[in-house]
Amino acid sequence: MSDTIIYEHPLSEKIRCYLRIEHLAEQIEQLSACQQSVSFKPFFNALFSIAELVERGELKQELNRDLDGHKVTMQQWRHSDGIDADQLDQLLAQIDSFLLLKSATNKGLHLLTNDPLLNQIKNKMPLPGGGALFDTPLLNFWLHLPQATRQQDIERWLKPFQKTIEAIKLLLHLLRQSSSYHQQIANDAFFSDTCDRNQLLRIKLDVQQGCYPTISGYRNRYAIRFIPWSEQPLHDIKFFLSCC
């Protein structure tokens, strides 16, 4: 077990949406690799959720704007000292491939809702205990198909969203790498500050301090209050903060 935990808090709705999609994509990756039938209900829940988020028009507008901005910035780095030209070219090639999303139509959610298996599952999911096999006989049949066949279906369902997911992962990676950690002290377990054009707060905290942060903030101001895991009172808390 790691001795430290990293907590993240978005300072904009755009980054909040990016983080949700990243989280859902990680769930899908883990659940799709599991062969137990009980894992497929949360898998389909995550699939439907990510489809709804990715297919929002405003998300693709924000995503393409961010990709364009990073492309311009990276092109300016080309003649800077210490820049790895090969790695820079690889990142620019990735961004160019993602920018093809501009011409992509929102077909992913339409394809899912017209799939007989997914349509049956989605109609039953909102019911308490929905998704049981007696409710979804087509799912029961699908679960007995060969693993290779099921994997092909999963890849087909994810394909319309894959480029968007990869682009978001790249943007979040670049955002996290844009700032380093600095040690801070929360007097009486409270810390607040202003920030300029930051989009994401990252807090690195030692598990042994026996507390976790609750964070509030938006755009240019934020506050962090540390809450004890047990009933033991907190005093000054040392932690590391990165404002990305």
Backbone bond lengths (Angstrom), bond angles and torsions (degrees), N, CA, C in turn:
res aa  C-N    CA-C-N  psi(-1)  N-CA   C-N-CA  omega(-1)  CA-C   N-CA-C  phi
1 M - - - 1.464 - - 1.524 109.31 -
2 S 1.338 116.44 138.39 1.450 121.19 179.69 1.519 110.40 -69.91
3 D 1.350 116.10 148.07 1.455 121.12 178.19 1.519 112.32 -82.20
4 T 1.332 117.22 -11.96 1.461 120.64 -178.99 1.531 109.90 -127.71
5 I 1.321 115.14 153.38 1.461 122.61 175.99 1.520 107.93 -122.88
6 I 1.326 116.94 138.43 1.460 121.47 175.17 1.523 108.76 -104.14
7 Y 1.326 115.60 124.27 1.456 122.79 176.15 1.530 108.25 -108.34
8 E 1.334 116.33 141.31 1.459 120.29 -179.94 1.531 109.91 -124.75
9 H 1.328 114.46 145.52 1.464 120.01 176.80 1.528 109.15 -139.16
10 P 1.338 117.94 121.53 1.474 120.13 179.58 1.526 111.13 -76.84
11 L 1.318 116.23 145.14 1.454 121.85 178.57 1.524 111.84 -107.14
12 S 1.312 117.03 10.53 1.465 121.52 175.72 1.518 108.74 -149.94
13 E 1.325 116.55 156.80 1.458 120.69 178.74 1.522 111.56 -65.59
14 K 1.316 116.20 -33.04 1.466 120.15 179.30 1.528 110.61 -61.38
15 I 1.330 117.12 -49.43 1.463 120.51 -179.42 1.528 110.31 -67.96
16 R 1.317 117.40 -33.88 1.468 120.39 175.30 1.527 110.53 -58.43
17 C 1.340 116.31 -43.50 1.462 121.07 178.85 1.524 111.05 -67.33
18 Y 1.338 117.44 -41.97 1.470 120.95 177.28 1.525 110.57 -57.48
19 L 1.336 116.58 -45.01 1.463 120.52 -178.24 1.524 111.70 -65.91
20 R 1.326 116.96 -37.00 1.465 119.75 177.53 1.530 110.54 -63.54
21 I 1.321 116.08 -43.03 1.468 120.01 -179.63 1.524 110.19 -66.02
22 E 1.328 117.44 -41.60 1.467 120.65 177.20 1.528 110.35 -60.00
23 H 1.330 116.68 -43.95 1.468 121.59 179.73 1.529 111.05 -62.74
24 L 1.324 116.94 -45.14 1.461 120.52 179.38 1.521 111.35 -64.72
25 A 1.333 116.85 -39.31 1.464 120.33 179.40 1.531 110.91 -63.28
26 E 1.327 117.23 -38.21 1.464 121.10 177.14 1.527 110.43 -65.78
27 Q 1.331 116.54 -40.29 1.465 119.90 176.96 1.527 110.97 -61.85
28 I 1.318 115.94 -46.44 1.465 120.39 -179.07 1.518 110.99 -60.16
29 E 1.322 116.54 -43.05 1.466 120.40 -179.62 1.528 111.27 -61.61
30 Q 1.324 116.51 -43.40 1.460 120.23 -178.42 1.528 111.49 -71.31
31 L 1.332 116.50 -44.01 1.461 120.31 -175.63 1.525 112.51 -71.92
32 S 1.340 117.15 -34.04 1.459 119.47 -179.23 1.517 111.82 -69.22
33 A 1.331 116.72 -22.60 1.469 120.61 178.67 1.521 111.91 -82.42
34 C 1.335 117.31 -13.95 1.465 121.26 -179.33 1.525 109.93 -84.48
35 Q 1.300 116.68 135.67 1.463 120.95 -176.10 1.531 113.60 -97.46
36 Q 1.330 117.82 0.10 1.451 120.47 179.07 1.525 109.61 -80.81
37 S 1.310 116.62 137.80 1.463 120.77 -174.92 1.523 112.42 -63.13
38 V 1.342 117.86 -28.86 1.470 120.32 -177.89 1.525 111.82 -67.05
39 S 1.337 117.47 -18.11 1.467 119.93 -178.68 1.519 112.34 -79.95
40 F 1.330 117.81 -13.26 1.458 118.60 -172.27 1.528 113.00 -80.42
41 K 1.327 119.19 -24.04 1.460 119.17 175.79 1.529 110.85 -64.30
42 P 1.353 120.08 -52.39 1.475 118.54 175.10 1.524 112.95 -62.94
43 F 1.342 117.81 -29.12 1.459 120.13 176.67 1.526 110.34 -62.67
44 F 1.328 117.28 -47.94 1.466 120.09 -178.66 1.525 111.03 -68.21
45 N 1.322 117.55 -35.74 1.466 120.22 174.92 1.526 111.04 -58.68
46 A 1.345 115.90 -45.54 1.463 120.30 179.33 1.525 111.14 -66.19
47 L 1.321 117.21 -37.95 1.467 121.36 179.40 1.527 111.06 -62.85
48 F 1.336 117.11 -47.09 1.471 120.40 179.54 1.531 110.82 -64.28
49 S 1.330 116.89 -39.07 1.466 120.57 -179.20 1.516 111.67 -66.02
50 I 1.326 116.21 -43.94 1.467 118.91 -178.32 1.521 110.44 -68.81
51 A 1.325 117.65 -33.07 1.465 120.50 177.83 1.522 110.97 -63.36
52 E 1.333 116.26 -43.11 1.463 120.08 -179.22 1.525 111.38 -66.14
53 L 1.336 117.29 -39.30 1.459 120.29 -179.17 1.527 111.70 -70.89
54 V 1.326 116.76 -44.56 1.472 121.17 -175.65 1.518 111.70 -67.39
55 E 1.320 116.42 -33.34 1.461 119.39 -174.01 1.530 114.19 -83.16
56 R 1.321 117.72 2.62 1.458 119.71 176.67 1.524 110.03 -71.12
57 G 1.314 116.27 130.67 1.459 120.45 -177.22 1.509 113.35 -60.90
58 E 1.360 116.92 -39.62 1.456 119.17 -177.93 1.523 111.96 -67.39
59 L 1.349 117.15 -28.12 1.462 119.85 177.85 1.518 110.32 -64.82
60 K 1.336 117.25 -46.20 1.463 119.83 -178.38 1.530 111.10 -65.90
61 Q 1.328 117.13 -33.75 1.462 120.03 176.51 1.527 110.63 -63.38
62 E 1.339 116.50 -46.96 1.462 121.30 178.63 1.524 110.57 -63.34
63 L 1.317 116.23 -41.85 1.455 121.45 -177.72 1.524 110.90 -63.18
64 N 1.320 117.08 -46.65 1.459 120.20 179.52 1.527 111.65 -66.56
65 R 1.335 117.06 -34.86 1.463 120.31 176.84 1.534 110.64 -63.63
66 D 1.340 115.79 -42.48 1.471 119.74 178.81 1.526 111.13 -66.39
67 L 1.326 117.28 -41.51 1.463 120.80 179.05 1.521 110.93 -62.47
68 D 1.313 116.72 -44.01 1.465 120.65 177.40 1.526 111.11 -60.04
69 G 1.343 115.54 -43.26 1.460 119.58 -179.39 1.517 112.26 -63.01
70 H 1.332 117.09 -42.71 1.466 120.45 178.56 1.527 110.84 -66.81
71 K 1.322 117.23 -36.22 1.460 119.92 179.29 1.523 110.91 -62.87
72 V 1.320 116.93 -44.90 1.467 120.85 178.86 1.525 110.75 -61.96
73 T 1.344 116.22 -45.38 1.469 120.39 -179.37 1.515 111.42 -62.37
74 M 1.325 117.02 -44.14 1.471 120.41 -178.31 1.517 111.78 -67.01
75 Q 1.303 117.57 -36.30 1.464 120.03 177.36 1.518 111.06 -63.95
76 Q 1.327 117.41 -30.14 1.461 120.99 176.95 1.520 112.18 -73.26
77 W 1.346 115.98 -23.58 1.462 120.10 179.21 1.532 112.99 -76.64
78 R 1.292 117.65 -14.23 1.466 121.18 -168.19 1.531 112.85 -54.22
79 H 1.309 117.01 -37.30 1.464 119.78 -176.28 1.531 112.46 -101.50
80 S 1.342 116.43 14.49 1.466 119.55 177.36 1.522 110.47 -82.09
81 D 1.326 115.62 152.05 1.466 120.69 179.20 1.531 109.99 -69.09
82 G 1.324 116.00 143.41 1.454 121.83 175.38 1.511 115.39 79.20
83 I 1.325 117.94 7.54 1.462 120.75 -179.71 1.533 109.76 -87.58
84 D 1.317 116.43 131.05 1.461 122.15 175.21 1.529 108.01 -79.59
85 A 1.328 116.26 103.89 1.465 121.05 -174.21 1.528 112.03 -62.36
86 D 1.323 117.28 -38.23 1.467 120.40 -179.09 1.527 110.95 -65.54
87 Q 1.338 116.42 -45.24 1.465 119.85 179.21 1.529 110.50 -65.10
88 L 1.332 115.94 -37.81 1.462 119.84 178.60 1.526 110.59 -63.27
89 D 1.332 116.30 -42.35 1.469 119.93 179.12 1.527 111.15 -64.01
90 Q 1.331 116.74 -36.88 1.460 120.00 178.49 1.534 110.93 -64.84
91 L 1.340 116.31 -42.34 1.463 119.84 178.68 1.528 111.06 -65.11
92 L 1.337 116.94 -41.00 1.466 120.18 179.31 1.527 110.71 -65.26
93 A 1.353 116.30 -37.35 1.464 119.53 177.95 1.530 110.48 -65.51
94 Q 1.345 116.20 -38.80 1.473 119.84 176.40 1.516 110.69 -61.14
95 I 1.321 115.72 -47.08 1.459 120.06 -178.61 1.521 110.82 -62.22
96 D 1.343 117.13 -41.77 1.466 120.30 178.60 1.523 111.03 -60.45
97 S 1.332 116.91 -38.81 1.472 119.48 179.74 1.520 110.68 -68.73
98 F 1.339 117.22 -34.66 1.452 120.26 178.51 1.523 112.07 -72.55
99 L 1.321 116.80 -30.77 1.458 119.93 -178.77 1.521 112.24 -66.89
100 L 1.327 116.61 -12.32 1.468 119.56 173.76 1.525 110.69 -64.58
101 L 1.336 116.40 -13.61 1.465 120.40 177.50 1.522 111.65 -61.12
102 K 1.343 116.14 -20.96 1.461 119.02 -179.49 1.522 111.73 -58.48
103 S 1.320 115.63 -35.55 1.461 119.41 -176.53 1.528 112.73 -93.95
104 A 1.334 116.83 -1.39 1.473 120.30 -177.64 1.521 110.16 -78.78
105 T 1.298 116.39 137.48 1.461 121.00 176.42 1.525 109.43 -92.63
106 N 1.311 115.91 161.42 1.462 121.09 -177.57 1.526 110.74 -81.61
107 K 1.323 115.92 74.03 1.461 120.64 -177.48 1.524 112.92 -98.77
108 G 1.342 116.07 -15.95 1.456 119.10 -173.31 1.508 113.65 -60.80
109 L 1.328 116.80 -50.88 1.460 120.21 -179.15 1.520 110.83 -64.97
110 H 1.334 117.17 -35.84 1.470 120.98 177.60 1.526 110.83 -63.06
111 L 1.326 116.93 -41.09 1.465 120.68 179.76 1.523 110.97 -64.68
112 L 1.337 116.22 -39.08 1.468 119.21 -179.68 1.518 111.69 -67.05
113 T 1.320 117.23 -42.83 1.465 120.29 -176.69 1.521 112.06 -71.90
114 N 1.325 117.24 -16.27 1.459 120.33 178.02 1.523 113.11 -100.26
115 D 1.313 116.59 3.80 1.460 120.99 174.61 1.525 107.92 -84.34
116 P 1.339 119.94 122.34 1.476 121.56 -175.57 1.521 113.76 -56.10
117 L 1.335 116.91 -41.92 1.460 120.01 -179.30 1.523 110.80 -66.33
118 L 1.325 117.22 -49.65 1.454 120.55 -177.82 1.524 111.36 -66.45
119 N 1.313 116.73 -36.07 1.456 120.35 179.16 1.530 110.86 -64.13
120 Q 1.324 116.51 -40.79 1.469 120.11 178.45 1.525 110.46 -64.92
121 I 1.324 116.51 -43.34 1.470 120.48 -179.29 1.523 110.55 -65.07
122 K 1.332 117.27 -45.58 1.468 121.01 -176.38 1.520 111.46 -63.95
123 N 1.321 117.89 -35.14 1.456 120.87 179.68 1.526 112.50 -68.06
124 K 1.336 116.32 -27.99 1.466 120.13 -177.19 1.530 113.09 -95.21
125 M 1.323 117.27 -20.28 1.463 120.87 -175.21 1.533 113.69 -57.88
126 P 1.350 120.16 -40.60 1.478 118.97 -176.59 1.523 114.27 -66.58
127 L 1.337 118.31 -17.83 1.464 121.08 -179.78 1.523 110.52 -70.40
128 P 1.342 118.82 145.15 1.470 120.00 173.78 1.531 110.41 -57.09
129 G 1.306 116.36 121.61 1.463 120.13 -176.25 1.506 112.86 73.01
130 G 1.346 117.12 13.77 1.462 120.75 -178.40 1.517 112.34 -64.32
131 G 1.310 114.80 154.85 1.459 120.18 -177.77 1.515 112.84 95.46
132 A 1.338 116.78 1.64 1.459 118.82 175.27 1.528 109.31 -63.07
133 L 1.311 116.36 153.74 1.462 120.02 -172.84 1.522 112.68 -64.19
134 F 1.358 118.64 -28.91 1.466 118.06 178.31 1.530 110.46 -71.20
135 D 1.353 116.63 -22.08 1.459 121.57 176.40 1.523 112.02 -79.97
136 T 1.328 115.17 -27.70 1.469 120.49 -171.34 1.527 110.08 -129.64
137 P 1.310 118.67 74.37 1.470 120.46 -178.10 1.522 112.90 -62.09
138 L 1.338 117.27 -29.71 1.462 119.20 178.12 1.520 110.83 -66.94
139 L 1.335 116.92 -36.89 1.464 120.43 175.39 1.524 110.31 -65.00
140 N 1.326 116.85 -40.84 1.463 120.88 178.18 1.526 110.63 -58.47
141 F 1.335 115.91 -42.50 1.461 120.27 177.39 1.529 110.40 -64.91
142 W 1.336 116.77 -45.93 1.473 121.49 -176.93 1.530 111.35 -60.93
143 L 1.331 116.51 -37.12 1.465 120.10 -179.23 1.523 112.48 -66.12
144 H 1.331 117.01 -17.67 1.466 120.52 179.39 1.527 112.39 -98.12
145 L 1.327 116.51 3.62 1.464 119.65 175.06 1.529 109.68 -76.18
146 P 1.333 117.90 160.64 1.470 119.94 177.12 1.528 111.52 -57.63
147 Q 1.314 115.49 148.98 1.461 120.58 -179.01 1.530 111.74 -56.34
148 A 1.319 117.44 -40.78 1.467 121.02 -178.83 1.531 111.21 -61.39
149 T 1.328 116.93 -37.88 1.465 120.93 179.08 1.520 110.66 -67.60
150 R 1.327 116.52 -43.71 1.463 120.04 178.60 1.529 110.84 -63.09
151 Q 1.337 116.23 -39.77 1.460 119.91 -179.77 1.528 111.17 -64.63
152 Q 1.309 117.23 -37.65 1.469 120.52 176.44 1.527 110.86 -62.22
153 D 1.333 116.64 -40.80 1.464 120.00 177.96 1.523 110.87 -63.89
154 I 1.330 116.19 -44.12 1.467 120.08 179.80 1.526 111.08 -59.94
155 E 1.325 116.46 -44.36 1.466 120.05 179.02 1.526 111.14 -64.31
156 R 1.327 117.49 -36.34 1.470 121.35 178.34 1.527 110.60 -66.64
157 W 1.328 117.17 -41.25 1.460 120.25 179.71 1.527 112.08 -66.27
158 L 1.334 116.13 -35.90 1.464 120.39 -176.17 1.527 113.27 -83.24
159 K 1.304 117.13 -21.86 1.465 120.81 -172.38 1.524 114.05 -54.12
160 P 1.346 121.20 -42.25 1.468 119.61 -178.28 1.534 113.74 -64.13
161 F 1.333 117.27 -19.61 1.459 120.62 -175.93 1.526 113.18 -107.12
162 Q 1.347 116.64 -6.37 1.457 119.79 -169.32 1.519 113.34 -62.99
163 K 1.334 117.83 -43.70 1.461 120.69 -178.85 1.527 110.89 -63.20
164 T 1.321 116.55 -41.25 1.462 120.06 179.06 1.519 110.59 -64.17
165 I 1.320 117.05 -42.52 1.461 121.18 178.89 1.522 110.39 -62.06
166 E 1.330 117.36 -45.04 1.463 121.21 -179.80 1.520 111.11 -64.12
167 A 1.334 116.91 -38.76 1.462 120.59 178.73 1.524 110.94 -64.09
168 I 1.324 116.73 -42.16 1.462 120.75 179.63 1.526 110.37 -65.90
169 K 1.319 117.24 -40.86 1.467 120.21 177.43 1.523 110.95 -60.98
170 L 1.325 116.97 -40.90 1.466 120.62 179.06 1.527 110.69 -65.26
171 L 1.342 117.38 -45.47 1.459 120.90 -179.23 1.529 111.26 -62.94
172 L 1.317 117.66 -40.56 1.465 120.42 178.45 1.527 110.91 -67.79
173 H 1.327 116.46 -36.57 1.470 120.00 176.79 1.526 110.25 -62.86
174 L 1.330 116.90 -46.43 1.466 120.48 179.49 1.527 110.75 -64.01
175 L 1.333 116.49 -38.05 1.467 120.09 179.23 1.523 110.94 -64.94
176 R 1.322 117.16 -45.00 1.467 120.88 -179.10 1.527 111.56 -65.28
177 Q 1.339 116.12 -33.05 1.463 120.22 -179.32 1.522 112.59 -80.79
178 S 1.325 117.74 -5.90 1.472 120.72 -174.26 1.523 112.84 -80.25
179 S 1.329 117.84 -9.43 1.459 120.33 -177.56 1.519 109.79 -143.05
180 S 1.322 116.18 149.30 1.463 121.29 178.25 1.535 109.90 -105.10
181 Y 1.326 116.19 166.01 1.454 122.02 -178.88 1.535 110.98 -83.17
182 H 1.337 115.03 143.75 1.465 121.63 175.02 1.519 108.00 -132.16
183 Q 1.339 115.28 137.94 1.463 118.83 -178.15 1.527 110.64 -71.80
184 Q 1.328 114.84 138.17 1.446 122.11 178.56 1.527 108.56 -133.45
185 I 1.328 115.49 164.85 1.465 121.02 176.58 1.523 108.32 -127.21
186 A 1.310 115.63 127.26 1.466 121.61 176.22 1.528 107.57 -95.56
187 N 1.327 116.37 104.03 1.465 120.44 -179.42 1.522 109.54 -69.37
188 D 1.330 115.02 127.70 1.466 120.81 -175.77 1.524 111.04 52.60
189 A 1.327 115.35 36.77 1.473 123.94 174.53 1.527 113.17 68.51
190 F 1.351 117.31 21.50 1.468 119.78 179.67 1.522 109.88 -132.28
191 F 1.347 114.62 139.11 1.468 120.41 179.16 1.524 108.49 -145.87
192 S 1.318 117.05 136.80 1.463 120.91 175.83 1.519 109.15 -144.09
193 D 1.318 115.16 156.00 1.461 120.06 -178.80 1.524 108.89 -165.89
194 T 1.310 115.48 171.14 1.456 121.50 173.59 1.515 109.02 -103.73
195 C 1.308 116.93 159.54 1.457 121.40 178.47 1.527 108.52 -143.78
196 D 1.304 115.99 152.44 1.458 121.61 -176.36 1.519 109.88 -117.75
197 R 1.317 116.33 111.35 1.462 122.81 176.00 1.524 113.12 63.62
198 N 1.309 117.81 19.47 1.464 119.85 175.44 1.517 110.06 -80.53
199 Q 1.334 115.57 152.34 1.454 120.94 -176.40 1.519 113.71 -120.35
200 L 1.351 115.75 -17.35 1.464 118.69 -173.36 1.520 109.26 -150.69
201 L 1.338 115.91 131.15 1.458 121.48 172.26 1.517 108.58 -100.28
202 R 1.335 115.97 137.59 1.465 121.39 175.67 1.521 108.07 -127.21
203 I 1.316 115.92 127.19 1.463 121.99 -177.79 1.521 108.49 -118.98
204 K 1.320 115.26 126.66 1.464 121.09 176.85 1.520 107.58 -109.14
205 L 1.335 115.16 121.43 1.464 120.39 -170.98 1.520 110.29 -132.46
206 D 1.322 115.38 136.06 1.457 121.67 177.74 1.533 109.93 -72.03
207 V 1.327 115.79 128.18 1.475 120.86 -179.52 1.522 111.09 -58.62
208 Q 1.338 117.61 -33.62 1.459 121.55 -174.60 1.525 112.99 -65.76
209 Q 1.337 117.42 -14.46 1.458 119.23 178.91 1.536 111.78 -75.76
210 G 1.333 116.30 -11.97 1.453 120.62 171.72 1.514 114.96 66.58
211 C 1.329 116.50 37.25 1.456 119.51 179.20 1.528 109.71 -150.86
212 Y 1.319 115.32 170.35 1.460 121.56 177.26 1.528 108.32 -140.15
213 P 1.345 118.12 154.90 1.466 119.81 -177.05 1.528 112.52 -92.83
214 T 1.314 115.84 143.47 1.457 121.94 164.30 1.527 105.80 -110.72
215 I 1.326 115.83 130.12 1.463 121.12 -170.01 1.514 109.29 -121.67
216 S 1.305 115.84 133.93 1.454 121.28 171.56 1.521 107.98 -129.14
217 G 1.293 116.14 142.82 1.456 118.48 -179.57 1.506 111.53 165.84
218 Y 1.314 114.34 157.71 1.453 119.88 178.97 1.521 108.36 -159.17
219 R 1.329 115.18 127.96 1.461 123.47 176.10 1.522 113.20 63.54
220 N 1.348 118.63 -87.36 1.464 118.39 -168.68 1.525 115.21 -115.57
221 R 1.324 118.22 9.44 1.458 119.93 177.23 1.529 109.77 -150.73
222 Y 1.332 114.71 146.95 1.457 118.77 179.84 1.525 109.90 -150.40
223 A 1.320 115.06 160.46 1.464 122.01 177.21 1.518 108.68 -139.88
224 I 1.333 115.23 142.77 1.462 121.50 -178.89 1.523 108.17 -126.70
225 R 1.306 116.41 124.31 1.468 121.05 174.48 1.523 108.33 -120.60
226 F 1.323 115.65 129.00 1.456 120.68 -179.21 1.531 109.64 -93.01
227 I 1.316 114.82 132.00 1.463 122.41 -176.01 1.535 108.59 -110.94
228 P 1.340 117.68 131.13 1.471 119.15 -179.79 1.517 111.92 -70.33
229 W 1.318 115.51 143.13 1.459 121.05 176.32 1.522 110.45 -71.89
230 S 1.313 116.61 -33.95 1.463 122.07 178.17 1.529 108.01 -112.85
231 E 1.317 116.75 -168.31 1.460 120.96 -179.02 1.522 112.53 -84.41
232 Q 1.329 117.48 0.75 1.463 120.57 -179.73 1.530 110.30 -69.39
233 P 1.341 118.86 129.22 1.466 120.54 -178.43 1.528 111.89 -67.52
234 L 1.333 116.18 151.63 1.455 122.18 178.92 1.524 110.36 -104.52
235 H 1.317 114.65 150.54 1.463 120.24 175.97 1.528 107.71 -120.33
236 D 1.305 117.83 -120.82 1.467 120.00 178.22 1.529 109.43 -82.22
237 I 1.331 115.79 133.94 1.459 121.75 -178.02 1.525 109.01 -116.65
238 K 1.316 115.39 125.70 1.466 119.90 174.53 1.521 108.82 -91.26
239 F 1.322 115.85 134.46 1.458 120.12 178.76 1.518 108.67 -152.89
240 F 1.338 115.74 169.51 1.459 121.67 177.98 1.529 108.42 -113.40
241 L 1.330 114.84 135.67 1.466 120.96 -174.85 1.517 110.08 -125.56
242 S 1.328 114.80 134.55 1.465 121.69 173.67 1.525 108.39 -124.62
243 C 1.337 116.84 122.59 1.463 122.61 178.34 1.519 108.02 -104.20
244 C 1.311 116.49 106.52 1.464 121.31 -173.15 1.536 111.19 -96.19
